[in-house]
Amino acid sequence: MKEIPQKAAKEAKELRVSIERHNRLYYQLDSPEVTDAEYDRLMRRLEELERQYPGLVRPDSPTQRVGAEPIEEFGTVTHTVAMLSLDNALNTEELLEFDAQIKRFLKLNLETDIEYAVEPKMDGLAVELIYEDGKFTKGSTRGDGFTGEDITANLKTIRSIPLSLREHKLKAPQLIEVRGEVFLPLNRFEKLNQEREETGEEPFANPRNAAAGSLRQKDPAVTRKRPLNIFCYGIGATKGASLSGNTHTEILEYLKELGLKTNSEAIKVKSIKNAIDACIRLEESRDSFDYEIDGAVIKVNDLNLQEQLGQKARSPRWAIAFKFKPKKEPTVIEAITLSVGRTGAITPVAELKPVEIGGVRVKRATLHNFDEIKRLDIREHDTVVVQRAGDVIPKVMRVELEKRPEGTEEFKIPTTCPECHSDVRRDKAILYCTANLTCPAQVKGSITHFVSKRAMNIDGLGEKQIAQLLESGIIKNVADLYALNEERLADLDRWGDISAANALEAIEKSKNPELTRLIYALGIRGVGETGARLIAEEFKGLKPLTDLRHGLEGSEEEKHAEILHKQLCDIHGIGIEIANSVIDFFSEAHNRQVIKGLVDAGVKHKQQKEAEGRLANRTFLFTGTLRDLSRDRARDLVEREGGRTLSSMSKNVDVLVAGEKAGSKRREAEKLGIEIMDEEEFKALLNLKTESE
């Protein structure tokens, strides 16, 4: 292990403090003080120091939020204090009875006022966070109330959860078990579902499902991509905690002082009548929140009274959940239209007779996919019940068949793209337009991807510039970029001589890319950087693929497509779905026309080199935790030496590198007779001399 210079240790400490401060300002207080670029510079510098001096890496470092390896299997955590569920009240009469039961149990006069705390009932996933000596050490789901799933690695990716408690006015306790609710903000939920539909994944039914699904991912890298948030609302067991006050609302202030995020909507009220009024106000204003609430929670505020009241079988006597009314209304589908997303996914949309649902005027509702239309037998002019699923995206829940007019017809699944009339391909329940490079609905996204750093790396062309070029009609596809000149750009707003010259220079420099970059830049559905490299190594050029044509069954073109399809399927790491996508892409005449335009403009890829190096043509898979190497670093080392890497076990794996806590993949490799080596053997294979390599 390298010796750590004092200067580096001091800088790393200052960076950790600064980054965590900015995390709190951004993710908890919504008051950022620096730009994203400035924040990224701080994080990159800390990552650089920790790579250079591995001894600087600490479990509570901000970099460790993204460093966890995929989880083979979730362990279990037993809650020191049970995480109980709440009884529900569906109306104000039941709330009054809840208050009366408390007074009878405590032998109080029914006219006595009890102070309550009222807070929004989050519709997320309940979790427990365990801090020891101020450090986040373990996190779990509520589970059955007594035992939950160990999801520590996934919870660490949520930036509103501090890895170290703040010791500003208070000293962190020796132990504190914090209860909270993880949720997905509504604006991010809508965007996430749109992305899932465009990539052929089933959309989440509501934000709670999205939060729960995100926290149960075996790969924390997937969880990290989900914009999860948390509100902390209580405490289980503690040791050495300097609790001040004796009420629930004071506990919330204590948690906030430790740097944990709490819901600012929580209030205390003097009586059950005031609590009911607070519930009604929350229900009326629920649409103003950027998170889903399905009710309000009323708790006896006094902790001593809570202790006296105790609990029933699985719920406390001192708290109850007041459930809000669901947001559903009947209306009529006036038409079913088709929307084409950035990746070519075609989504059916119900155009509704306008109806007010929960104070919002709704005119459109998602039908999700064509299987859903068939399952519910949804037709134009049907009367349907619409619900604001997740309080944000209206969804058709059912058809009122008894109100169906005569003469309605079953909805016909389209055979061509509604935007460009190109062929479509069905993948499970999703239809995709195959004209990725010319379909108007996809072209902005395809150009943005084409110029990105990991693709053709054309600086000076961001989303705003591309949108401007498209709106002005100067470009229609990626090939048109190479026809741009200073004269054409000079007529556009906000294009100075320097920015135009820089963009044109970057375009010119991109004309001789590696074949891998060019294939990746084309934006073929399902083909990432690894897939692009595998295809480039196999075909050495685009000609075998651009020679594809749509033809009649049995024709030479059809035979050529079958041969290429088999060739693609035989590539380690490709598979049938990606092979289908590649064949569809290059069979589409519009896509081939754009590629010809690129060639005519002088875009010519470099000759694809044969795989060479110590690991040429060998395929590696990594599992478990590597002590000295990150998984990304290990993969880079393999690929630099001519090898390939996979992310899942198959018979195509030549070597499994098993780190600590390697689980099912190791057992599967043993059954398949695959070579297994540990981290030290892998490092020795590559002649890595030091642990810090």
N, C-alpha and C positions, 0 to 999 in steps of 0.2 A: 504494500500500500504506500503510495507516495506521501512524503511528509508535507503537511499543509502549512504554507507560509502564513504568518500572522496577518499580513495585509489581506490575503484571500479570505481567511476566516472572518475578518472584520467586515469585509465587503459583502460576503454571503449573508451574514447576520443582518446587516442593514437592508439588504435586498428582501430577505424574508419578511422583516417587519413592515417594509414599505408595501410589498405586494399584498400582504394580508390586510393592511389598512385600506388599500384600494379595493380589495375584494369586499370588505365590509361596506365601504361607501357605495359601491356599485350594486352589489347583490342584496344588501340588507336595507340600506338607507336610501337607495335610488337617488344618490347625489354624487355622481362621479366627478373627480377633480382632474383627471387626465384623459387624453384621447385613447382609443383602442391601440393605436400605433405606439404611443408612449408606454402603455401597459405591456404590450408585447415585447418591447425592447428590454424592459426590466426582467421579464420572465426568461427571455432568451439568454440574458447575461447570467442569471442564476443557473440555468441549465448548463451553460458553458462552463461555469466554475465547478459545478458538481460532476460534470464529465471529466474535467481535468484533475479534480481531487475527490475521488469517490468517498473519502472519509468525511466530506462535508454533508453528505446526504443524510437527512434526518427524517424520521417517520412523519413529522408534522410540517415538513417543507412543502410549500405550494406546488412544487414540481411533482410530488408524490400523488397528487390527485389524479394524474393521468398515467401513472407508472405501473398500475397493477396488471397482473397477468390474468388471462381467462380462468374462471373458476370451474374446476372439474365437477364438483358437487357441493351444494350448499350444506354447511353444517347447521347445528341447532344451538340456540341460546336460551337458557332458562331465565325468565324474568324473576328478579329478587322479590319484587312486589308485582302481583298480577296486574295485567293491563285489561281492565274490565270493559265490557260493552255497556251501552246506555239503553235504558228503556225509552220508548218513544211516546210522544203526545201528538195527536192529530188535530186537536182543536183546543180552544181556550178553556173549555170546561175541564179537560183532562189536566191542564196546567194548574187550575185552581184546586183540583183534587190532589195533585202532587204536593202542593203547598200545605193542604190540610193534613195529609198523611204525615208529613214531617212534623207538624205541630202536635199531632196526636202522639207520635213516637216520643217526642221530647217532652210531652206532657205540658205543652204551652197553651195558653188561651188562643182560640182561633182568630181573635182580633189582633194578636201580636204580629208586628211586622218583622220579617226576616230579611236581612240584606243578602242579595244575590249578585252573582257575576253573570253577565250575558255576553256571549261571543258567537261569531258566525260558526256554523257547523260545516267545516271543510269536507268536501267530497273527494278525499284523496286516500292515501295509504298511511295508516298509523305505524310509527316506528319508534324505537328506543335507541338513544345515543348514550354510550357510556364513556365518561371522561375520568381518567385516573391521573391525579396530580396535574390537572389542567390539560392533559393530552387526550385526544379522541382515540380510544383503543378498540372499541367494538360497537357495531350497530346491528340491529335486527328488526324484523317485522313483528307485528303484534301476534301473528299466528293464532293459536287457540286461546290466547290470553295468558297462558302459563309458559309456553315454549314457542319461540319464533325462529325464523330462518336467519342465519348469519349472512348479512349482506353488507358487511363492513366495506369491502373494496368498492362496491357500487355507491354507497353513501359518501365515500370520500370524494367522488367526482362532482358532488353538488357544492357549488362554490358558496352558497349561503350557509353551509354548515362549517363552522370554524374548526380547523384541525387542532388549534390550541385556544383555550379560553382566555378572554381578555382579563388582565389583572391591572385595572386602572385604579379603582377605589377599593376593590375587594381582592383578597387572596383566593386563588382557585382552591376548591375543596379537594381533599384526598380522593374522594369518590363522589360522583353525582350521576344518576341515571335520569336522563332527560327524555320526556315524551314529546313527540311532535307529529305533525301531519305533512307528508310530502305530497306535493301537487304540481300540476302543469298549468301555467298561466294560459288563459283562454286564447289570447292572440297567438301564442306559440302552438297551441293544440290544433288550431285550424290549419296553420302552415304545415305542421307535422303530418296531418292526415292528407293534405294535398300532395305532399312529397311521397307518401306511401302509396297513394292511388296511382301516381304517375310512374312509379317503379313496379307496379303490379302487386303490391302488398295489400293485405286486407286493412282497411282503415280501422282505427280504434273506435269503439262505440261511444266513448265519452272520455273526458279527461282523467277520471279515476282509473279506468282500464289502462290508459296510456301510462299513468304514473306507476301503477302496479306492474305492468309489463316491462317498463324500463328498469325498475329496481330488481326484477328477477332475471335479468340477462346474465348469462354465464360469462360474457365478456364485458368487463367494465368499460372498455372503449366504446361499446354501443351505448351504454348508459350515459357516458360523458357527452355524447352528441345530443342527448335529449335535454332541453332547457328546464330541468326540474328545480323546484324551489321548496322551502319548508317554513312552517310556522311552528314554534315550540309552545306548548300549552300547559306543561306540568312536570312534576318530578316524582320519580319512584324512590329508590333507596338513596341515601346520602351518608357521607362520613366526613366529618371535619368541615361541614358547610356552615358559613357564617350567615345563616338565614336571619333576616330582620323582618319584623312584622308577623302577623298571624292570620293573613287572609290570602285567598287565591290571587287577587289582583296584585298584591304585594309580591307574591311569588313570581308573577309575570315580570314585574319590574326588576327583580333579582336576576332572572334569566337574561333579561335585556342588558343588565349591567355587566354580565359575564361575556357579552358579545354574541349571544344567541338571538335569533330573529323571532319576534313575537308579533301577534296580530294587533295592530293599533286600534282595531274596531272593538276590542274587548272593553266593557264598561262595568261599573258596579251600580246597582240600583237599590232603593230603600225597601221595596216590597214586591210581592208577586204581581200586583197591578202594574207597577212600573216595569217589571220584567216582561209582562205581556205586551205592553206598549212598545218596548224595545224590540221584541220579536217581530211585531207588525211593521215597524220601521225598517228592520233588516229585510223583510220579505219584499217590501215596496221598493227598496233601493238595491236589490240583489243584482240587477242588470248593470249597475255602475261599477261593480267590482271586476277586476281582471282575473278572477279565479272563481271556480264553481262552488257555490254553497247550496245545500239542499235543506237547510234548516238553521236553527239556532240552538245553542246549548245553554241551559240554565243550571248554575251550580250555587249551592250554599257557599257564600263567600268566606265565612268564618271557618278556619281549619279545625278549631277545637270542636265545633258543632259537627263538622264532617266526620271526625273521629268517633264522636258519640253515636252518630247515625249508622256508621259502618256500611255493610253491604248485604245484599241478598245473595242468591246463588251465583250469578255472574254479572251483577250490575250494582253500582253504588246506590244507596238510598238518597244521597244528597245531590244527585244530578239527573237531568232528563234532557232528551233531545226533542225539540219542537220541529216537526217536519213540515216543510212548505208544500203547497199544492203543486202538482206537476203542471208543466206548461204544454198543454195539448189542445188543439182546436181542429174542427173539421173544416175542409174547404174543397175546392174543385181544381183538378189538374186541367188547365186550359191547353197545354201542349207539352210534349216531351222533346227537349232539344239536346244536342250533343256538343260537349265541350272538349276541345283537344288541348292537353297539357304540354309542358315543355318537352317531356320525353316521348310524346306521341300517344300517351294514354288517352283513350276516348271515354269520357264519363257522361252518362245520361243525367239530365237535370230536369226536374219537374218545374214547369212554369205555372204558378198557382194564381188562382183568383185571390187578390190580396186579403190577408187575414191578420188580425192582431193577436199575437201570442206573447203573454207576459209583458205587455206594454211595448212590444216591438212589432212593426208592420212587416210581415213576411210575404215575399212575392216569389221566392224560389226555394227549392228543397233538393238536397242530394238524393239520388236513387242508388248511389254507390257503384253498382255494376250491373251487368246484364243478367246475371244469375238472380240478383235480387228482384229485378223486374219480373222475371219468369216465376220466381217463388211466390210472390204476392199477386201475380197476374195483374200488374198495373197497366192501365190503359188511359189514353187521353179521354177527358170528360168524366173520369171517375171521381166520385166523392171519396176523399181520403182523410185520415186523421194524421195531422202533422204535429210533431213534437220538436221542440228546440233541444236537440240532443246536445248535452254538454252546455246547455244554456247559450250556445253560440251558433251551431250549424243545424238548421232545420232539416228534419228527416221525416220521410213518409213512413209511418208505423204500420198502417193497415188500410185495406180498401173496404169501404162499406158497400158490399156487393148488392145489397137489397136496393141501393139507390142508383145502380148502374143504368144509364140510358140504353135503349134498344139501338142496335146497329153499331156498337163499338167494336173495334178490331184489335186483335192482339198486336202488340208492338213488334215490329220487324227489326231484327238485329242488322245493322248496316254492313255492307260488304266492301265499301270504299270509305275513305276518309272524308268527313263532311267539309273539311277546309280545302283540301287540294285534290280530292278524288283519286288519290293513289290507293294501292292495295292495302288491306289491313290484315294483321295476323292476330289470332286469338291465343292468349296465354292465360290458362285457367279461366278466371271470370273477367279478365281485362282484354279489351281490344286495343291494338296499337297500330298507328299509321306507320308505314315502313319508309316513307320519304323523309327521313330525319333532316336532310340538309336543305330542303326546299319548301317544306310545308310551312305556310305563314305562321301557324301557331307555334311552331318549334324553332323557327329560324333564329330568333334573338338569342335563345338559350344555346343553340348549336354554335353560333358565332362567339358568344361569350366563353364557352368551353374551349373552342378552337384556339383562341388567342391566349388562354390562361398559361400561367408559368410552367405547369407540368406538361402542357401540350406543346403548342408552337412558340410559346414564350414571346409574345408580341407586346412589348411595353407601350404605354401611351394610349391603349384602347381599352377603356373600362366599359361598364354597362351603360353609363350615360352617353358616352361617345358613340357606342354601337347603336343605341336607340335613336340618337340624332341622325346617324348615317342612314338607318333604315327608314325613318320618317321622311327624310328628304328625298328618298328614292335613289340615292347614290349607290347603295349596295342592296342586293337582294339575297346573296348567299356568301359563303366564305371565299369563293373564288374571286368575287368582285373586289375583295380587299386588295388584291394584287394589281388592280387597274387604277387605284387611287393615285393622285398626284397633287402637287401643291396648288395648282389652279382650281381643282375640284374642291379641295378643302378650304381654300381662301374665302369662298362665298358663305361659309357656315359661321354662325355665332360662336364666340369663345374659342376659336381656333387661331391662335397666333402663329407667326412664322416659325418660332422655336418649337412649339408643341407639334405643329404639322411636320416639320423636318424630322423631329425625333420619332414620331409614329411611322413615317415613311422609311426611315433608316431601319427601325425594328422589323417592319414588314419585309424589307429587302434581305435582312440577315436571316429571316426564317425560311428562306427558299431552299435551304439544303439541310433538312432535319434528318435525324435518325429515323429509320422506318418505324421503330416502336413508337416514337413520339407522334408521327403522322397518323398511324392507325388509331392511337388513343385520341388524338385531336378530332378525328371524324365523329366521335360521339356515338359509336355503335352501342345500342342498349345492352348492358350487362358486361361490356368489355372495359375493364379498368386497365391500369398500367401493367399489371402482371399478365393479364390476358393478351394485351397488345404485344408484349414482349414475346410471349409463347407463339403467337400467330406469326410475328415477324421472323422468328427463328425457323419456323416451319416452312414458310413460303418464300422468304428472301426478297419479296417484292409484292406489288399489288396486282400485277397482271393476271395471275391465275384467278383472282377474285373478281376483278373488273370485267373479265371475260364472261361472267355469269349473265344469263338472259332468262326471262320468263318464257317458257315454251310449252308446247303440248306434251302430254304424258307420252313417254317413249321416244321423244325427239333427242337429238344430240345434246341440246342445251340441258334437257332434263337429266340425261345421263351424267353430264359434266357436273351438275349441281349435286347429284347423289354421291359422286366420287369425292367432291370437295367436302361434303357434309361428313362422310366417313373419315376423311383425312383430319378434319377438325375434331371430331369426337375422339380420335385416337391420340390427340395431343394431351399429355399429362396436364391436368388442371383446367381443361376447357369444359367438356361435358356437353350433353345434348341441348340444353336450353340456350347456352351461349352459341353453339354451332347453328341452331335455328336462327338466332338473331343475326349472326354474321351473314348467313345465306340470304335472309330476307333483305338485309341492308344492301348488299351488292347486286341482288337481283332487281332492285328497284331502279328503273331507268333514270329518274330524276337525280338519284344519288350518283350514279355513274357519270351523268352529264356534268355535275359539279366537280367530280374528281378529274374529269377530262379538262375542265376549265382551269383547275389548279396546275395540271401538267403543262397546258398551253401557256400559262402565265410564268412558267419557269420553275415551278416547285418540283424539285427532284430529290428524292431521299438518298441518303448515303447508302453504300453497299452494306447489307446486313452481314456482320461478321459471324463466322462459325463460333459456337461456344468454345471457349478455351480457358485454361486455368486448371488448378489442382482438383477442382470439384466439377469439371465439365460433365454435363449430362447426368449428374447425380441429383436426386430430389430429396430435400430435407424437410422434416416437420419438427417443430419445437413444442414442448409441453412442460408443465410445471414452472417453477420459479428459478430463473437463472440468477446466480449470485453476483457475478461481475459484468454481465452483459445484459443490456435491454434486449427485448425480443426483436425490435426493429433493427438494432445494431447487428444482431446475429444474422438476421436475414440479409442485410446489406453485405455482410462479409461473405456469405454463401454466393450471392449473385455476382459479387465482384470477382469471385474465383470461378465463374462460369457455371455455377450450380443453379438449381431451381428450388423454390420453397412452396409449400402448400400450407393451408390453414386447417385442414381436416384430414383425418386418417383415411387412407385408401391403399389398395394394393400397389399403387404407383409410387408410394413412398419407399425410398432406398434406405434412409437413415432417420431414426427417431432420436433427437437429442432431448434427454429427459433431465429436467432440473429437479429441484426439491419439490416434494408433494405431487409428483407425477402420478396420475390416477388411471382412469379408464383407457387412455390412449396407450399407455405403456402395456397394459394387459392385452389390449387388442394387437399391438405390435408383436408381442411374444407369441400370440396365437398364429399370426401371419408369417412368422419367421423373419421379421424385418430386423436389420441390424440396429442395436440400441447402444448409444454412447452417452456418458455423462458430460457435464460442462467442461471438466478438465481435459477429457479426451478430445472434445471438439476443439478446444483452444490449442491443444497439442497438434491436432491435425492441421491447423492453420499457422502453427509456429507463433502463437501469441505468447509473448514473453512475460508480461506483467498482468496482475489482476486488474489494473486500471485500464487495460487495453479496450 
